[in-house]
Amino acid sequence: MRSAGRIPYIKSQNKKECRPVALIGRAPDSKSGCWGFESLLACQFGRQMDKLEIVKRFFKEVRAELVKVTWVGRKEVMSGTVAVLVLSAFIALFLSLVDAGLSTLVRLVLS
């Protein structure tokens, strides 16, 4: 007789992997439909990566992603910088004019 709280599982040929099974055969669940969904159970015996391997893998992946980056040229950087500076000056001028106008309006209303 099986206990009520246990999850039944079958160990595969490879002793490091186990997968859940239904008590009455193998029916797909409604979420995955048996399309390669692998359950993460406490009974899975995966190889633990040590900290050094994790750091090495991280920097290897960073380097691979940096190779894919399309870097902008000097001309594009300069034109973008000029556009930001001109737009910032325009917005500063506009806001200072709005502030001066509202200040004058408030002084007229309060006096």
C-alpha positions as CSV (number, residue, x, y, z in Angstrom):
1,M,0.0,0.0,0.0
2,R,1.3,3.4,-0.9
3,S,1.5,6.3,1.5
4,A,-0.8,9.3,0.7
5,G,1.9,12.1,0.9
6,R,4.6,10.6,-1.3
7,I,5.1,11.4,-5.0
8,P,5.6,8.2,-7.0
9,Y,8.5,8.3,-9.4
10,I,10.5,6.0,-11.7
11,K,14.3,6.1,-11.8
12,S,15.6,6.0,-15.4
13,Q,18.6,4.1,-16.7
14,N,20.7,7.1,-15.8
15,K,20.6,7.1,-12.0
16,K,20.8,10.9,-11.9
17,E,17.4,11.5,-13.3
18,C,14.0,10.6,-12.0
19,R,10.6,11.7,-13.3
20,P,7.1,11.7,-11.8
21,V,4.6,9.1,-13.0
22,A,0.8,8.8,-12.4
23,L,-0.4,6.0,-10.2
24,I,-2.6,4.7,-13.1
25,G,-0.4,5.0,-16.2
26,R,1.1,8.0,-17.9
27,A,-1.5,10.6,-18.9
28,P,-0.5,14.1,-20.1
29,D,-1.5,16.9,-17.7
30,S,-3.6,19.9,-18.9
31,K,-0.7,22.4,-18.8
32,S,2.1,20.7,-20.7
33,G,0.3,18.2,-22.8
34,C,3.4,16.0,-22.7
35,W,5.4,18.5,-24.8
36,G,8.7,18.0,-23.0
37,F,7.7,19.6,-19.6
38,E,10.2,18.3,-17.0
39,S,9.0,18.6,-13.4
40,L,11.5,19.8,-10.8
41,L,11.2,17.4,-7.9
42,A,13.2,17.0,-4.7
43,C,14.1,13.5,-5.8
44,Q,16.1,14.7,-8.8
45,F,19.7,14.0,-8.4
46,G,21.4,16.7,-10.5
47,R,25.1,17.6,-10.5
48,Q,25.8,20.6,-8.3
49,M,27.9,23.2,-9.9
50,D,30.5,24.7,-7.7
51,K,30.9,28.5,-7.4
52,L,34.0,28.7,-9.6
53,E,32.2,26.9,-12.4
54,I,29.2,29.2,-12.1
55,V,31.4,32.3,-12.3
56,K,33.4,30.9,-15.3
57,R,30.1,30.1,-17.1
58,F,28.8,33.6,-16.4
59,F,31.8,35.4,-17.9
60,K,31.9,33.0,-20.9
61,E,28.2,33.9,-21.6
62,V,29.0,37.6,-21.1
63,R,31.8,37.5,-23.7
64,A,29.6,35.6,-26.1
65,E,26.9,38.3,-25.9
66,L,29.4,41.2,-26.2
67,V,30.6,39.7,-29.5
68,K,27.0,40.0,-30.8
69,V,26.7,43.7,-30.0
70,T,26.7,46.2,-32.8
71,W,28.7,49.2,-31.5
72,V,27.8,52.7,-32.7
73,G,30.4,54.9,-34.4
74,R,31.8,58.2,-33.3
75,K,29.6,60.2,-35.7
76,E,26.4,58.6,-34.3
77,V,27.4,59.3,-30.8
78,M,28.2,62.9,-31.5
79,S,24.9,63.5,-33.3
80,G,23.0,61.9,-30.5
81,T,24.8,64.0,-27.9
82,V,24.1,67.2,-29.8
83,A,20.4,66.3,-30.1
84,V,20.1,65.6,-26.4
85,L,21.9,68.9,-25.5
86,V,19.7,71.0,-27.9
87,L,16.5,69.4,-26.7
88,S,17.5,69.8,-23.0
89,A,18.2,73.6,-23.6
90,F,14.9,74.0,-25.4
91,I,12.9,72.3,-22.5
92,A,14.8,74.4,-19.9
93,L,13.9,77.6,-21.7
94,F,10.3,76.6,-22.1
95,L,10.0,75.6,-18.4
96,S,11.6,78.8,-17.3
97,L,9.2,80.9,-19.4
98,V,6.2,78.9,-18.0
99,D,7.5,79.4,-14.4
100,A,8.0,83.2,-14.9
101,G,4.5,83.5,-16.4
102,L,2.8,81.5,-13.6
103,S,4.8,83.5,-11.0
104,T,3.6,86.8,-12.5
105,L,0.0,85.4,-12.6
106,V,0.1,84.4,-8.9
107,R,1.5,87.8,-7.9
108,L,-1.3,89.6,-9.7
109,V,-4.0,87.3,-8.2
110,L,-2.6,87.6,-4.6
111,S,-2.1,91.4,-4.7
